[in-house]
Amino acid sequence: MEQIEQLARAALERDHLKLRSMVQDLMRDKVAWSNLPRPSTNDPGLLVVSAALVELFALRNNQTAPAWTKEIGPLKEPFFLLESAARMKRLRVLCETQSPEPMRKRLLFAPPHFLEFA
């Protein structure tokens, strides 16, 4: 499984410790986001989350996202990367309104600074 698929799977499983660790490794490696190939998965959810994350990191690193991400539409139903957003109305509204654009346009919701590191 490719790294971006592993990131997407960790995000869908809401395994934030694993997700943050993997993102930190990729940021340290200074990935050329625009060169990442399309994941070879048949899982539409993994593909959507992969595209959203690649676009997000490309944007944050002042890079162009790979062309394949433009071909990927939204999830069929909204998905909150923080499980607590289902219980906490203010957090849910924050995620719905301020989730980073590459995620929000695909019905993937998280706080505005999700996966940003100091």
A tleap script that builds the chain and sets N, CA, C and O, in Angstrom:
source leaprc.protein.ff14SB
mol = sequence {
  NMET GLU GLN ILE GLU GLN LEU ALA ARG ALA
  ALA LEU GLU ARG ASP HIE LEU LYS LEU ARG
  SER MET VAL GLN ASP LEU MET ARG ASP LYS
  VAL ALA TRP SER ASN LEU PRO ARG PRO SER
  THR ASN ASP PRO GLY LEU LEU VAL VAL SER
  ALA ALA LEU VAL GLU LEU PHE ALA LEU ARG
  ASN ASN GLN THR ALA PRO ALA TRP THR LYS
  GLU ILE GLY PRO LEU LYS GLU PRO PHE PHE
  LEU LEU GLU SER ALA ALA ARG MET LYS ARG
  LEU ARG VAL LEU CYS GLU THR GLN SER PRO
  GLU PRO MET ARG LYS ARG LEU LEU PHE ALA
  PRO PRO HIE PHE LEU GLU PHE CALA
}
set mol.1.N position { 0.847 -1.188 0.000 }
set mol.1.CA position { 0.000 0.000 0.000 }
set mol.1.C position { 0.888 1.246 0.000 }
set mol.1.O position { 1.865 1.329 0.745 }
set mol.2.N position { 0.540 2.186 -0.826 }
set mol.2.CA position { 1.303 3.422 -0.935 }
set mol.2.C position { 1.116 4.283 0.309 }
set mol.2.O position { 0.141 4.134 1.046 }
set mol.3.N position { 2.069 5.187 0.526 }
set mol.3.CA position { 2.015 6.048 1.710 }
set mol.3.C position { 0.739 6.875 1.774 }
set mol.3.O position { 0.144 7.007 2.843 }
set mol.4.N position { 0.311 7.432 0.646 }
set mol.4.CA position { -0.874 8.281 0.678 }
set mol.4.C position { -2.112 7.449 1.015 }
set mol.4.O position { -3.017 7.945 1.686 }
set mol.5.N position { -2.166 6.217 0.570 }
set mol.5.CA position { -3.284 5.339 0.935 }
set mol.5.C position { -3.247 5.038 2.435 }
set mol.5.O position { -4.291 4.967 3.082 }
set mol.6.N position { -2.053 4.864 2.978 }
set mol.6.CA position { -1.918 4.622 4.410 }
set mol.6.C position { -2.384 5.835 5.206 }
set mol.6.O position { -3.035 5.695 6.242 }
set mol.7.N position { -2.044 7.036 4.711 }
set mol.7.CA position { -2.530 8.261 5.358 }
set mol.7.C position { -4.048 8.307 5.341 }
set mol.7.O position { -4.685 8.584 6.357 }
set mol.8.N position { -4.620 8.032 4.170 }
set mol.8.CA position { -6.069 8.090 4.022 }
set mol.8.C position { -6.753 7.062 4.929 }
set mol.8.O position { -7.774 7.358 5.549 }
set mol.9.N position { -6.197 5.879 5.000 }
set mol.9.CA position { -6.781 4.834 5.862 }
set mol.9.C position { -6.726 5.264 7.330 }
set mol.9.O position { -7.702 5.093 8.060 }
set mol.10.N position { -5.600 5.818 7.763 }
set mol.10.CA position { -5.478 6.293 9.145 }
set mol.10.C position { -6.498 7.399 9.420 }
set mol.10.O position { -7.084 7.450 10.501 }
set mol.11.N position { -6.707 8.279 8.446 }
set mol.11.CA position { -7.695 9.354 8.606 }
set mol.11.C position { -9.103 8.776 8.736 }
set mol.11.O position { -9.865 9.189 9.610 }
set mol.12.N position { -9.448 7.835 7.880 }
set mol.12.CA position { -10.789 7.230 7.930 }
set mol.12.C position { -11.010 6.424 9.208 }
set mol.12.O position { -12.134 6.319 9.697 }
set mol.13.N position { -9.944 5.864 9.738 }
set mol.13.CA position { -10.034 5.109 10.997 }
set mol.13.C position { -9.945 6.027 12.204 }
set mol.13.O position { -10.070 5.588 13.347 }
set mol.14.N position { -9.726 7.315 11.931 }
set mol.14.CA position { -9.564 8.336 12.977 }
set mol.14.C position { -8.421 7.984 13.928 }
set mol.14.O position { -8.484 8.235 15.131 }
set mol.15.N position { -7.386 7.401 13.351 }
set mol.15.CA position { -6.182 7.053 14.109 }
set mol.15.C position { -5.234 8.253 14.028 }
set mol.15.O position { -4.288 8.260 13.240 }
set mol.16.N position { -5.501 9.260 14.852 }
set mol.16.CA position { -4.798 10.534 14.756 }
set mol.16.C position { -3.323 10.448 15.116 }
set mol.16.O position { -2.508 11.176 14.550 }
set mol.17.N position { -2.973 9.588 16.029 }
set mol.17.CA position { -1.556 9.439 16.385 }
set mol.17.C position { -0.765 8.915 15.190 }
set mol.17.O position { 0.286 9.458 14.850 }
set mol.18.N position { -1.264 7.875 14.563 }
set mol.18.CA position { -0.602 7.310 13.387 }
set mol.18.C position { -0.595 8.324 12.244 }
set mol.18.O position { 0.420 8.485 11.567 }
set mol.19.N position { -1.703 8.999 12.027 }
set mol.19.CA position { -1.813 9.978 10.949 }
set mol.19.C position { -0.804 11.107 11.131 }
set mol.19.O position { -0.086 11.453 10.193 }
set mol.20.N position { -0.743 11.678 12.319 }
set mol.20.CA position { 0.199 12.771 12.584 }
set mol.20.C position { 1.646 12.310 12.407 }
set mol.20.O position { 2.466 13.037 11.845 }
set mol.21.N position { 1.951 11.137 12.871 }
set mol.21.CA position { 3.303 10.607 12.742 }
set mol.21.C position { 3.685 10.433 11.275 }
set mol.21.O position { 4.792 10.794 10.873 }
set mol.22.N position { 2.787 9.891 10.489 }
set mol.22.CA position { 3.059 9.686 9.069 }
set mol.22.C position { 3.216 11.020 8.338 }
set mol.22.O position { 4.091 11.162 7.484 }
set mol.23.N position { 2.378 11.988 8.670 }
set mol.23.CA position { 2.470 13.309 8.036 }
set mol.23.C position { 3.793 13.979 8.405 }
set mol.23.O position { 4.445 14.583 7.553 }
set mol.24.N position { 4.182 13.874 9.655 }
set mol.24.CA position { 5.463 14.459 10.066 }
set mol.24.C position { 6.620 13.833 9.294 }
set mol.24.O position { 7.544 14.535 8.884 }
set mol.25.N position { 6.573 12.520 9.095 }
set mol.25.CA position { 7.619 11.846 8.313 }
set mol.25.C position { 7.648 12.370 6.883 }
set mol.25.O position { 8.721 12.633 6.339 }
set mol.26.N position { 6.477 12.521 6.273 }
set mol.26.CA position { 6.416 13.017 4.896 }
set mol.26.C position { 6.908 14.457 4.794 }
set mol.26.O position { 7.593 14.816 3.836 }
set mol.27.N position { 6.560 15.277 5.776 }
set mol.27.CA position { 7.003 16.671 5.760 }
set mol.27.C position { 8.529 16.765 5.932 }
set mol.27.O position { 9.182 17.608 5.317 }
set mol.28.N position { 9.067 15.910 6.757 }
set mol.28.CA position { 10.517 15.875 6.947 }
set mol.28.C position { 11.224 15.463 5.651 }
set mol.28.O position { 12.317 15.942 5.347 }
set mol.29.N position { 10.582 14.567 4.897 }
set mol.29.CA position { 11.152 14.081 3.639 }
set mol.29.C position { 10.969 15.066 2.489 }
set mol.29.O position { 11.475 14.845 1.389 }
set mol.30.N position { 10.239 16.161 2.749 }
set mol.30.CA position { 10.013 17.202 1.732 }
set mol.30.C position { 9.470 16.593 0.430 }
set mol.30.O position { 10.072 16.715 -0.636 }
set mol.31.N position { 8.334 15.946 0.554 }
set mol.31.CA position { 7.679 15.283 -0.573 }
set mol.31.C position { 7.327 16.284 -1.664 }
set mol.31.O position { 6.886 17.398 -1.379 }
set mol.32.N position { 7.520 15.887 -2.893 }
set mol.32.CA position { 7.069 16.675 -4.043 }
set mol.32.C position { 5.629 16.240 -4.319 }
set mol.32.O position { 5.388 15.299 -5.076 }
set mol.33.N position { 4.698 16.924 -3.709 }
set mol.33.CA position { 3.290 16.522 -3.765 }
set mol.33.C position { 2.765 16.447 -5.185 }
set mol.33.O position { 1.933 15.593 -5.492 }
set mol.34.N position { 3.235 17.322 -6.052 }
set mol.34.CA position { 2.728 17.344 -7.431 }
set mol.34.C position { 3.113 16.088 -8.216 }
set mol.34.O position { 2.520 15.804 -9.257 }
set mol.35.N position { 4.087 15.349 -7.733 }
set mol.35.CA position { 4.544 14.148 -8.436 }
set mol.35.C position { 3.930 12.851 -7.914 }
set mol.35.O position { 4.211 11.778 -8.448 }
set mol.36.N position { 3.099 12.937 -6.881 }
set mol.36.CA position { 2.540 11.712 -6.327 }
set mol.36.C position { 1.577 11.067 -7.317 }
set mol.36.O position { 0.701 11.740 -7.860 }
set mol.37.N position { 1.735 9.769 -7.552 }
set mol.37.CA position { 0.823 9.092 -8.469 }
set mol.37.C position { -0.536 8.837 -7.819 }
set mol.37.O position { -0.663 8.803 -6.595 }
set mol.38.N position { -1.523 8.664 -8.650 }
set mol.38.CA position { -2.866 8.335 -8.169 }
set mol.38.C position { -2.808 6.984 -7.464 }
set mol.38.O position { -2.214 6.037 -7.980 }
set mol.39.N position { -3.421 6.893 -6.288 }
set mol.39.CA position { -3.435 5.599 -5.593 }
set mol.39.C position { -4.127 4.538 -6.447 }
set mol.39.O position { -5.062 4.844 -7.186 }
set mol.40.N position { -3.679 3.325 -6.347 }
set mol.40.CA position { -4.221 2.244 -7.161 }
set mol.40.C position { -5.364 1.509 -6.474 }
set mol.40.O position { -5.701 0.388 -6.857 }
set mol.41.N position { -5.950 2.120 -5.479 }
set mol.41.CA position { -7.029 1.493 -4.723 }
set mol.41.C position { -8.346 1.487 -5.502 }
set mol.41.O position { -8.597 2.356 -6.337 }
set mol.42.N position { -9.173 0.493 -5.209 }
set mol.42.CA position { -10.529 0.432 -5.757 }
set mol.42.C position { -11.541 0.971 -4.750 }
set mol.42.O position { -12.738 1.017 -5.034 }
set mol.43.N position { -11.068 1.371 -3.592 }
set mol.43.CA position { -11.938 1.884 -2.530 }
set mol.43.C position { -12.195 3.368 -2.779 }
set mol.43.O position { -11.275 4.175 -2.648 }
set mol.44.N position { -13.428 3.748 -3.136 }
set mol.44.CA position { -13.710 5.152 -3.445 }
set mol.44.C position { -13.461 6.086 -2.259 }
set mol.44.O position { -13.021 7.219 -2.455 }
set mol.45.N position { -13.731 5.638 -1.045 }
set mol.45.CA position { -13.491 6.468 0.135 }
set mol.45.C position { -12.017 6.773 0.322 }
set mol.45.O position { -11.645 7.910 0.614 }
set mol.46.N position { -11.178 5.765 0.157 }
set mol.46.CA position { -9.728 5.967 0.269 }
set mol.46.C position { -9.229 6.926 -0.809 }
set mol.46.O position { -8.348 7.749 -0.559 }
set mol.47.N position { -9.792 6.816 -1.991 }
set mol.47.CA position { -9.383 7.686 -3.088 }
set mol.47.C position { -9.761 9.138 -2.816 }
set mol.47.O position { -8.970 10.047 -3.070 }
set mol.48.N position { -10.964 9.355 -2.301 }
set mol.48.CA position { -11.417 10.714 -1.983 }
set mol.48.C position { -10.543 11.328 -0.890 }
set mol.48.O position { -10.090 12.465 -1.024 }
set mol.49.N position { -10.311 10.599 0.168 }
set mol.49.CA position { -9.503 11.115 1.275 }
set mol.49.C position { -8.058 11.324 0.821 }
set mol.49.O position { -7.421 12.299 1.219 }
set mol.50.N position { -7.543 10.427 0.003 }
set mol.50.CA position { -6.185 10.596 -0.539 }
set mol.50.C position { -6.081 11.893 -1.326 }
set mol.50.O position { -5.138 12.661 -1.138 }
set mol.51.N position { -7.041 12.142 -2.202 }
set mol.51.CA position { -7.023 13.361 -3.019 }
set mol.51.C position { -7.101 14.603 -2.136 }
set mol.51.O position { -6.383 15.576 -2.363 }
set mol.52.N position { -7.968 14.568 -1.136 }
set mol.52.CA position { -8.122 15.720 -0.247 }
set mol.52.C position { -6.825 16.005 0.512 }
set mol.52.O position { -6.408 17.159 0.620 }
set mol.53.N position { -6.198 14.971 1.030 }
set mol.53.CA position { -4.964 15.163 1.793 }
set mol.53.C position { -3.814 15.631 0.902 }
set mol.53.O position { -3.038 16.502 1.295 }
set mol.54.N position { -3.704 15.062 -0.283 }
set mol.54.CA position { -2.632 15.484 -1.201 }
set mol.54.C position { -2.820 16.949 -1.573 }
set mol.54.O position { -1.858 17.717 -1.565 }
set mol.55.N position { -4.048 17.343 -1.898 }
set mol.55.CA position { -4.307 18.750 -2.231 }
set mol.55.C position { -4.008 19.664 -1.043 }
set mol.55.O position { -3.426 20.736 -1.205 }
set mol.56.N position { -4.407 19.235 0.136 }
set mol.56.CA position { -4.176 20.027 1.342 }
set mol.56.C position { -2.678 20.256 1.569 }
set mol.56.O position { -2.253 21.386 1.806 }
set mol.57.N position { -1.891 19.200 1.498 }
set mol.57.CA position { -0.460 19.328 1.754 }
set mol.57.C position { 0.254 20.064 0.628 }
set mol.57.O position { 1.209 20.800 0.877 }
set mol.58.N position { -0.198 19.875 -0.602 }
set mol.58.CA position { 0.380 20.635 -1.716 }
set mol.58.C position { 0.125 22.124 -1.501 }
set mol.58.O position { 1.029 22.942 -1.669 }
set mol.59.N position { -1.090 22.471 -1.136 }
set mol.59.CA position { -1.453 23.868 -0.886 }
set mol.59.C position { -0.597 24.460 0.233 }
set mol.59.O position { -0.061 25.560 0.095 }
set mol.60.N position { -0.476 23.737 1.324 }
set mol.60.CA position { 0.283 24.233 2.478 }
set mol.60.C position { 1.781 24.333 2.203 }
set mol.60.O position { 2.498 25.049 2.901 }
set mol.61.N position { 2.251 23.612 1.185 }
set mol.61.CA position { 3.673 23.648 0.842 }
set mol.61.C position { 3.930 24.431 -0.442 }
set mol.61.O position { 4.983 24.296 -1.066 }
set mol.62.N position { 2.953 25.252 -0.827 }
set mol.62.CA position { 3.067 26.097 -2.033 }
set mol.62.C position { 3.464 25.290 -3.264 }
set mol.62.O position { 4.320 25.704 -4.047 }
set mol.63.N position { 2.826 24.130 -3.421 }
set mol.63.CA position { 3.055 23.286 -4.577 }
set mol.63.C position { 1.730 23.106 -5.322 }
set mol.63.O position { 0.657 23.397 -4.793 }
set mol.64.N position { 1.828 22.634 -6.525 }
set mol.64.CA position { 0.646 22.311 -7.314 }
set mol.64.C position { 0.253 20.873 -7.011 }
set mol.64.O position { 1.106 19.989 -6.933 }
set mol.65.N position { -1.026 20.650 -6.844 }
set mol.65.CA position { -1.500 19.279 -6.619 }
set mol.65.C position { -1.419 18.500 -7.930 }
set mol.65.O position { -1.521 19.089 -9.006 }
set mol.66.N position { -1.238 17.187 -7.850 }
set mol.66.CA position { -1.200 16.393 -9.079 }
set mol.66.C position { -2.544 16.475 -9.812 }
set mol.66.O position { -3.590 16.646 -9.186 }
set mol.67.N position { -2.505 16.356 -11.108 }
set mol.67.CA position { -3.707 16.499 -11.938 }
set mol.67.C position { -4.802 15.509 -11.553 }
set mol.67.O position { -5.983 15.838 -11.662 }
set mol.68.N position { -4.448 14.326 -11.112 }
set mol.68.CA position { -5.456 13.306 -10.821 }
set mol.68.C position { -6.396 13.728 -9.696 }
set mol.68.O position { -7.523 13.237 -9.626 }
set mol.69.N position { -5.958 14.630 -8.815 }
set mol.69.CA position { -6.822 15.029 -7.701 }
set mol.69.C position { -8.049 15.785 -8.186 }
set mol.69.O position { -9.088 15.763 -7.526 }
set mol.70.N position { -7.946 16.459 -9.336 }
set mol.70.CA position { -9.082 17.212 -9.877 }
set mol.70.C position { -10.190 16.293 -10.371 }
set mol.70.O position { -11.334 16.722 -10.519 }
set mol.71.N position { -9.861 15.044 -10.625 }
set mol.71.CA position { -10.830 14.069 -11.122 }
set mol.71.C position { -11.648 13.428 -10.004 }
set mol.71.O position { -12.622 12.725 -10.273 }
set mol.72.N position { -11.264 13.662 -8.774 }
set mol.72.CA position { -11.875 12.978 -7.631 }
set mol.72.C position { -12.931 13.867 -6.997 }
set mol.72.O position { -12.635 14.972 -6.543 }
set mol.73.N position { -14.160 13.381 -6.969 }
set mol.73.CA position { -15.266 14.124 -6.386 }
set mol.73.C position { -15.375 13.894 -4.886 }
set mol.73.O position { -14.433 13.421 -4.251 }
set mol.74.N position { -16.538 14.234 -4.324 }
set mol.74.CA position { -16.735 14.126 -2.875 }
set mol.74.C position { -17.156 12.727 -2.424 }
set mol.74.O position { -17.495 11.859 -3.228 }
set mol.75.N position { -17.119 12.550 -1.123 }
set mol.75.CA position { -17.689 11.357 -0.505 }
set mol.75.C position { -19.198 11.368 -0.731 }
set mol.75.O position { -19.768 12.416 -1.034 }
set mol.76.N position { -19.837 10.241 -0.589 }
set mol.76.CA position { -21.297 10.187 -0.739 }
set mol.76.C position { -22.009 10.838 0.439 }
set mol.76.O position { -23.098 11.392 0.296 }
set mol.77.N position { -21.379 10.761 1.601 }
set mol.77.CA position { -21.943 11.366 2.813 }
set mol.77.C position { -20.833 12.088 3.566 }
set mol.77.O position { -19.670 11.695 3.479 }
set mol.78.N position { -21.183 13.146 4.306 }
set mol.78.CA position { -20.168 13.865 5.087 }
set mol.78.C position { -19.467 12.937 6.074 }
set mol.78.O position { -20.073 12.023 6.634 }
set mol.79.N position { -18.177 13.195 6.272 }
set mol.79.CA position { -17.394 12.423 7.230 }
set mol.79.C position { -16.573 13.389 8.066 }
set mol.79.O position { -15.837 14.218 7.529 }
set mol.80.N position { -16.701 13.279 9.380 }
set mol.80.CA position { -15.964 14.125 10.309 }
set mol.80.C position { -14.740 13.366 10.797 }
set mol.80.O position { -14.854 12.277 11.360 }
set mol.81.N position { -13.573 13.949 10.578 }
set mol.81.CA position { -12.340 13.296 10.982 }
set mol.81.C position { -12.168 13.278 12.495 }
set mol.81.O position { -11.382 12.489 13.020 }
set mol.82.N position { -12.894 14.136 13.195 }
set mol.82.CA position { -12.928 14.096 14.660 }
set mol.82.C position { -14.278 13.532 15.071 }
set mol.82.O position { -15.317 14.148 14.836 }
set mol.83.N position { -14.257 12.381 15.673 }
set mol.83.CA position { -15.489 11.725 16.087 }
set mol.83.C position { -16.306 12.604 17.032 }
set mol.83.O position { -17.535 12.546 17.031 }
set mol.84.N position { -15.632 13.405 17.827 }
set mol.84.CA position { -16.316 14.258 18.794 }
set mol.84.C position { -17.168 15.333 18.127 }
set mol.84.O position { -18.025 15.923 18.785 }
set mol.85.N position { -16.958 15.602 16.849 }
set mol.85.CA position { -17.775 16.597 16.140 }
set mol.85.C position { -19.234 16.146 16.045 }
set mol.85.O position { -20.122 16.983 15.886 }
set mol.86.N position { -19.491 14.863 16.139 }
set mol.86.CA position { -20.865 14.359 16.119 }
set mol.86.C position { -21.608 14.709 17.411 }
set mol.86.O position { -22.834 14.821 17.409 }
set mol.87.N position { -20.873 14.883 18.510 }
set mol.87.CA position { -21.484 15.155 19.809 }
set mol.87.C position { -21.424 16.627 20.210 }
set mol.87.O position { -22.253 17.102 20.986 }
set mol.88.N position { -20.455 17.330 19.686 }
set mol.88.CA position { -20.217 18.707 20.112 }
set mol.88.C position { -20.620 19.672 18.989 }
set mol.88.O position { -19.929 19.793 17.978 }
set mol.89.N position { -21.749 20.349 19.190 }
set mol.89.CA position { -22.314 21.179 18.134 }
set mol.89.C position { -21.349 22.260 17.647 }
set mol.89.O position { -21.199 22.443 16.439 }
set mol.90.N position { -20.699 22.970 18.547 }
set mol.90.CA position { -19.790 24.043 18.120 }
set mol.90.C position { -18.610 23.504 17.313 }
set mol.90.O position { -18.187 24.118 16.333 }
set mol.91.N position { -18.089 22.366 17.727 }
set mol.91.CA position { -16.993 21.746 16.986 }
set mol.91.C position { -17.479 21.315 15.604 }
set mol.91.O position { -16.780 21.505 14.609 }
set mol.92.N position { -18.663 20.741 15.547 }
set mol.92.CA position { -19.232 20.316 14.267 }
set mol.92.C position { -19.399 21.510 13.324 }
set mol.92.O position { -19.034 21.429 12.151 }
set mol.93.N position { -19.946 22.612 13.830 }
set mol.93.CA position { -20.139 23.810 13.014 }
set mol.93.C position { -18.786 24.370 12.563 }
set mol.93.O position { -18.631 24.771 11.410 }
set mol.94.N position { -17.815 24.395 13.470 }
set mol.94.CA position { -16.471 24.850 13.113 }
set mol.94.C position { -15.916 24.004 11.959 }
set mol.94.O position { -15.392 24.537 10.981 }
set mol.95.N position { -16.037 22.700 12.089 }
set mol.95.CA position { -15.526 21.808 11.048 }
set mol.95.C position { -16.273 22.013 9.723 }
set mol.95.O position { -15.653 22.047 8.660 }
set mol.96.N position { -17.581 22.148 9.786 }
set mol.96.CA position { -18.376 22.322 8.567 }
set mol.96.C position { -18.075 23.632 7.854 }
set mol.96.O position { -18.115 23.694 6.625 }
set mol.97.N position { -17.776 24.667 8.605 }
set mol.97.CA position { -17.598 25.984 7.994 }
set mol.97.C position { -16.137 26.359 7.740 }
set mol.97.O position { -15.855 27.183 6.870 }
set mol.98.N position { -15.205 25.761 8.493 }
set mol.98.CA position { -13.815 26.198 8.379 }
set mol.98.C position { -12.825 25.079 8.048 }
set mol.98.O position { -11.611 25.277 8.092 }
set mol.99.N position { -13.353 23.920 7.721 }
set mol.99.CA position { -12.473 22.840 7.288 }
set mol.99.C position { -11.690 23.312 6.066 }
set mol.99.O position { -12.240 24.037 5.236 }
set mol.100.N position { -10.427 22.924 5.933 }
set mol.100.CA position { -9.662 23.350 4.762 }
set mol.100.C position { -10.406 23.001 3.462 }
set mol.100.O position { -10.998 21.928 3.341 }
set mol.101.N position { -10.364 23.908 2.517 }
set mol.101.CA position { -11.142 23.783 1.279 }
set mol.101.C position { -10.944 22.469 0.538 }
set mol.101.O position { -11.933 21.904 0.070 }
set mol.102.N position { -9.716 21.941 0.399 }
set mol.102.CA position { -9.571 20.662 -0.305 }
set mol.102.C position { -10.358 19.527 0.354 }
set mol.102.O position { -10.744 18.565 -0.310 }
set mol.103.N position { -10.589 19.642 1.644 }
set mol.103.CA position { -11.345 18.623 2.357 }
set mol.103.C position { -12.844 18.922 2.293 }
set mol.103.O position { -13.654 18.042 2.003 }
set mol.104.N position { -13.190 20.162 2.565 }
set mol.104.CA position { -14.597 20.560 2.629 }
set mol.104.C position { -15.315 20.273 1.312 }
set mol.104.O position { -16.460 19.820 1.324 }
set mol.105.N position { -14.667 20.529 0.185 }
set mol.105.CA position { -15.317 20.313 -1.107 }
set mol.105.C position { -15.584 18.829 -1.380 }
set mol.105.O position { -16.328 18.478 -2.297 }
set mol.106.N position { -14.970 17.975 -0.576 }
set mol.106.CA position { -15.173 16.532 -0.720 }
set mol.106.C position { -15.984 15.945 0.443 }
set mol.106.O position { -16.014 14.731 0.645 }
set mol.107.N position { -16.636 16.826 1.195 }
set mol.107.CA position { -17.473 16.435 2.352 }
set mol.107.C position { -16.665 15.750 3.446 }
set mol.107.O position { -17.171 14.879 4.154 }
set mol.108.N position { -15.426 16.147 3.574 }
set mol.108.CA position { -14.531 15.648 4.599 }
set mol.108.C position { -14.266 16.816 5.533 }
set mol.108.O position { -13.750 17.847 5.103 }
set mol.109.N position { -14.614 16.667 6.807 }
set mol.109.CA position { -14.594 17.800 7.720 }
set mol.109.C position { -13.635 17.603 8.891 }
set mol.109.O position { -13.567 16.536 9.501 }
set mol.110.N position { -12.896 18.676 9.179 }
set mol.110.CA position { -11.938 18.709 10.289 }
set mol.110.C position { -11.767 20.169 10.697 }
set mol.110.O position { -12.199 21.060 9.965 }
set mol.111.N position { -11.157 20.434 11.835 }
set mol.111.CA position { -10.882 21.826 12.230 }
set mol.111.C position { -9.972 22.507 11.198 }
set mol.111.O position { -9.279 21.826 10.442 }
set mol.112.N position { -9.971 23.831 11.164 }
set mol.112.CA position { -9.223 24.557 10.135 }
set mol.112.C position { -7.717 24.303 10.129 }
set mol.112.O position { -7.092 24.400 9.073 }
set mol.113.N position { -7.128 23.987 11.253 }
set mol.113.CA position { -5.677 23.778 11.312 }
set mol.113.C position { -5.320 22.299 11.446 }
set mol.113.O position { -4.264 21.952 11.975 }
set mol.114.N position { -6.200 21.442 10.967 }
set mol.114.CA position { -5.999 19.999 11.039 }
set mol.114.C position { -4.680 19.616 10.363 }
set mol.114.O position { -4.443 19.955 9.203 }
set mol.115.N position { -3.844 18.917 11.090 }
set mol.115.CA position { -2.554 18.402 10.630 }
set mol.115.C position { -1.531 19.487 10.318 }
set mol.115.O position { -0.596 19.255 9.553 }
set mol.116.N position { -1.701 20.666 10.903 }
set mol.116.CA position { -0.654 21.683 10.810 }
set mol.116.C position { 0.285 21.452 11.983 }
set mol.116.O position { -0.139 21.059 13.069 }
set mol.117.N position { 1.549 21.699 11.749 }
set mol.117.CA position { 2.529 21.492 12.793 }
set mol.117.C position { 3.361 22.730 12.989 }
set mol.117.O position { 3.626 23.464 12.037 }
set mol.118.N position { 3.780 22.973 14.229 }
set mol.118.CA position { 4.627 24.145 14.525 }
set mol.118.C position { 6.039 23.890 14.078 }
set mol.118.O position { 6.902 24.752 14.238 }
savepdb mol mol.pdb
quit
